[in-house]
């Protein structure tokens, strides 16, 4: 797939210019953070390659690259829990993508059936670091019913 991105040339252009020149890592990936457009809550993190980023910007539906499966995946293609992109941003050196999204479906961004992939809190418990579920960690769907298994 031919991508519409600009070549990275001068730091000043990357940091202050209007050209979109994302910096992909050695594996051809760029991290993408998704937040809820209305609440600002972090919903998920995933990787994109150039094809996934171009598809996301082209049709407005969050598409990522699965490192474990070695292929693109459109968020919600199995579960129906799509993420409609309202705004896409990049950071100062264009090596991270931030998607402000509107969840569609039941509002679950996580494959575990939860609103956010960040549903547990790291907390100290008797000298050990432990995980505890956040107050908003309830499941919005049963992943066994949606994905099988």
ZAVEXSE-569292 format. One record per residue: residue in three letters; x, y, z of N, C-alpha, C in turn. Coordinates in steps of 0.001 Angstrom, whole numbers, padded with zeros to 6 digits, always signed. Each point is the difference from the previous one (the first is absolute). Layout:
! residues N
alaXYZXYZXYZ...
//
This chain:
! residues 149
unk+000845-001188+000000-000845+001188+000000+000879+001237+000000unk-000278+000899-000874+000715+001259-000051-000535+000909+001103unk+000885+000551+000824-000449+000850+001107+000255+001471-000321unk-000824+000861+000562+000080+001433-000308+000967+000778+000885unk+000906-000681+000683+000843+000671+000976+001217+000640-000649unk+000442+001100+000606+001156+000743-000472+001274-000641+000536unk+001073+000072-000790+001304-000466+000473+000468+000907+001126unk+000724-000599+000940+000538+000753+001133+001325+000613-000418unk+000092+001335+000044+001236+000643-000436+000615+000866+001088unk-000602+001111+000330+000592+000941+000937-000795+000020+001305unk+000733+000036+001114-000637+000012+001315-000987+001156+000121unk+000368+001161-000460-000885+001165+000101-001310-000247-000743unk+000078-000646-001148-001213-000311-000758-000860-001011+000743unk+000644-000978+000607-000726-001047+000733-000678+000586+001236unk+000719+000851+000727-000526+000537+001258-000932+001194-000168unk+000165+000772-001051-000776+001228-000137-000756+000112-001312unk+000323-000831-000970-000600+000108-001322-001353-000683-000099unk-000599+000109-001162-001327-000563-000242+000037-001390-000626unk+001162-000459-000425+000091-001302-000658-000129-001131+001015unk-000836-000971-000322-000162-001174+000848+001024-001034-000439unk+001006-000236+000874+001106-000904-000299+000219-000932+001180unk-000931-000955+000226+000109-000871+001174+001296-000805+000005unk+000532-000198+001209+001240-000753+000164-000344-001412+000477unk+000140-000951-000886-000234-001396+000318+001298-000593+000556unk-000112-000981+000901+001200-000595+000586+000656-000978-000981unk+001022-000699+000459+000751-000915-000863-000875-001123-000560unk-001094-000314+000682-000933-001034-000470-001111+000590-000865unk+000073+001306-000270-001010+000658-000821-001272+000320+000749unk+000095+000143+001327-001177+000234+000835+000092+001329+000732unk-001179+000511+000356-000105+001219+000794-001065-000254+001067unk+000253+000405+001264-001005-000205+001040-001197+000933-000185unk-001182-000511+000328-001230+000781-000100-000775-000099+001308unk-000306+001129+000566-000773+000091+001237-001390+000487-000365unk-001021-000690+000504-001394+000381-000269-000644+000497+001277unk-000580+001195-000077-000733+000554+001136-001431+000303-000426unk-000890-000018+000972-001409+000306-000250-000117+001493-000284unk-000629+000357-001093-000081+001402-000420-000737+000870+001018unk-000968-000555+000717-000779+000798+000944+000599+000040+001399unk+000491-001137+000490+000498-000066+001385+001496+000193+000114unk+000741-000262-001080+001452+000057+000051+000635-001252+000576unk-000813-000967+000424+000538-001233+000573+000811-000774-001038unk+001123-000573+000447+000791-000857-000872-000753-001320-000159unk-000271-000368-001245-000744-001223-000268+000903-001162-000368unk+000993+000260-000823+000879-001089-000411+001282+000539-000621unk+000939-000915-000167+001261+000246-000679+000195-001132-000992unk+000496+000325-001173+000296-001033-000991+001076+000540-000942unk+000438-000843-000896+001013+000379-000984-000641+000183-001363unk+000584+000882-000781-000422+000213-001387+001223-000101-000894unk-000183-000573-001175+001018+000146-001031-000520+001073-000955unk+000742+000302-001041-000403+001074-000909-001356-000287-000636unk-000254-001260-000344-001271-000357-000621-001173+000198+000959unk+000174-000389+001262-001062+000168+001003-000274+001481+000258unk+001063+000793+000098-000174+001426+000231-000704+000663-001187unk+000412-000348-001193-000645+000567-001186-001472-000398-000075unk-000313-001261+000302-001394-000458-000026-000830+000734+001043unk+000564+000176+001189-000695+000712+001075-000324+001428-000411unk+000970+000679-000561-000204+001390-000408-000914+000109-001213unk-000001-001014-000822-000825+000004-001207-001480-000206+000298unk-000319-000997+000854-001426-000313+000213-000518+000345+001392unk+000873+000449+000895-000445+000456+001311-000351-001090+000984unk+000372-001230-000293-000218-001114+000934+001370-000495+000432unk+000233-000091+001305+001311-000400+000516+000390-001384-000519unk+001161-000041-000643+000565-001234-000538+001426-000102+000520unk+000388-001199+000407+001300-000202+000615+000739-001148-000671unk+001237-000208+000444+000791-001124-000487+000203-000952+001166unk-000396-001250-000173+000179-001013+001033+001371-000635-000159unk+000863+000221+000974+001330-000605-000052-000080-001514+000154unk-000915-000486+000822-000096-001448+000217-000560-000732-001215unk-000923+000626-000714-000593-000625-001189+000682+000417-001295unk+000805+001060+000063+000716+000477-001175-000906+000537-001085unk-001092+000678+000421-000915+000556-000995-000781+001177+000579unk-000664+000733-000893-000850+001112+000427-001243-000540+000695unk-000523+000783+000934-001313-000302+000578-000743+001300+000259unk-001227+000007-000468-000885+001135+000252-000641-000218+001356unk+000130+000963+000863-000604-000114+001325-001490-000238-000164unk-000479-001076+000597-001419-000321-000031-000423-000914-001125unk+000942-000486-000813-000385-000843-001132-000686-001283+000446unk+000300-000491+001189-000660-001192+000537-001055+000365+001027unk+000331+000926+000892-000875+000334+001124-001076+001024-000322unk+000201+000787-001050-000914+001101-000290+000318+001253+000798unk+001051-000048+000796+000393+001126+000856+001009+000873-000738unk-000454+000723-001009+000897+000825-000802+000316+001319+000697unk+001081+000603-000438+000398+001311+000498-000004+000971-001170unk-000947+000926+000019-000101+001023-001038+000966+001123+000357unk+000912+000303-000892+001013+001024+000262-000613+001385-000215unk+000069+000813+001041-000486+001372-000063+001159+000948-000312unk+001161-000301+000570+001182+000828-000232+001239-000862+000148unk+000976+000230-000862+001290-000678+000088+001074+001061+000230unk+000858-000264+000970+001108+000909+000301+001300-000795+000017unk+001099+000744-000089+001311-000603+000192+000785+000883+000947unk+001049-000559+000587+000797+000768+000947+001059+000823-000730unk+000850+000681+000758+000959+000962-000553+000943-000603-001027unk+000446-001224+000204+000911-000585-000982-000683-001064-000864unk-001308-000039+000068-000839-000829-000866+000321-001496+000104unk+000285-000461+001234+000255-001431+000161-001059-000701+000857unk-001109+000686+000265-001153-000571+000706-001256+000585-000629unk-001026-000820-000101-001300+000455-000499-000983+000001+001163unk-000799+001054+000091-001060+000100+001018-001313+000125-000753unk-000867-000980+000212-001315+000017-000620-001053+000337+001039unk-000757+001059-000252-001173+000292+000817-001159-000692-000704unk-000651-000910+000705-000984-000864-000646-001351+000030+000699unk-001009-000353-000761-001343-000224+000520-000259-001505-000118unk-000082-000695+001140-000292-001435-000064-001416-000237-000510unk-000135-000967-000886-001303-000392-000519-000284-001431+000461unk-001228-000382+000033-000371-001310+000542-000425+000168+001442unk+000481-000890+000853-000346+000058+001426+000923+000917+000780unk+001040+000516-000664+000932+000916+000667+001214-000677+000594unk+000285-001229-000405+001150-000734+000519+001160+000098-000986unk+001116+000533+000456+001189+000083-000853+000930-001188+000205unk-000163-000724+001089+000907-001091+000346-000567-001355-000426unk+000892-000884-000451-000432-001342-000404-000516-000825+001176unk+000246+000468+001239-000537-000691+001175-001456+000386+000264unk-000538+000906-000838-001381+000435+000150-000167+001244+000843unk+001099+000622+000364-000056+001186+000847+000098+001287-000819unk-000431+001097+000605+000021+001319-000624+001414+000390-000402unk+000972-000298+000836+001394+000358-000230+000892-001211+000235unk+001115-000049-000696+000998-001044+000261+000721+000263+001324unk-000118+001215+000511+000670+000390+001237-000987-000074+001164unk-000396-001224+000340-001045-000225+001005+000540-000444+001350unk+001329-000096+000124+000582-000389+001288+000971+001063+000486unk+000086+000114+001313+000833+000997+000660+001166-000709+000679unk+001215+000519-000181+001174-000520+000695+000011+000635+001386unk+000010-000840+001031-000057+000510+001368+000890-000829+000916unk+000490+000624+001040+000816-000679+000998-000931-000738+000961unk+000361-001240+000318-000796-000825+000906+000952-000833+000849unk+000158+000398+001277+000890-000709+000932+001410-000144-000554unk+000536+001080-000573+001366+000001-000494+000187-000538-001400unk-001071-000451-000630+000085-000515-001371-000858+000849-000924unk+000408+000074-001237-000827+000668-000995-001010-001005-000535unk-001246+000383+000032-001089-000871-000436-000913+000787-000933unk-000824-000718-000717-000996+000630-000855-001366-000141+000638unk-000778+001079-000078-001389-000068+000444-000862+000613-001086unk-001213-000479-000089-000912+000491-001020-000483+001402+000342unk-000049+000856-001010-000514+001357+000163-001519-000061+000162unk-000566+001052+000538-001446+000055+000209-000780-000143-001303unk+000588+000434-001105-000699-000034-001288+000462-001176-000875unk+000309-001128+000631+000565-001136-000732-001027-001066-000394unk-001271+000289+000166-001012-001007-000337+000022-000321-001489unk-000351-001222-000322-000045-000434-001400-001291+000499-000658unk+000140+000454-001226-001154+000438-000779-000481-001108-000931unk+000861-001005-000204-000402-001196-000750+000850-001174+000459unk-000474-001195-000250+000696-001228+000359+000925-000397-001150unk+001326+000069+000186+000908-000304-001105-000120-001455-000493unk-000379-000923+000861-000169-001393-000427-001109-000117-001036unk-001074+000751+000202-001109-000036-000949+000338+000703-001318unk+000815+001048+000087+000338+000788-001184+001115-000662-000818unk+001052-000464+000688+001162-000531-000708+000078-001527+000012unk-000826-000628+000835+000104-001457+000144+001192-000358+000854unk+000357-001232-000003+001216-000312+000749-000118-001155+000839
//
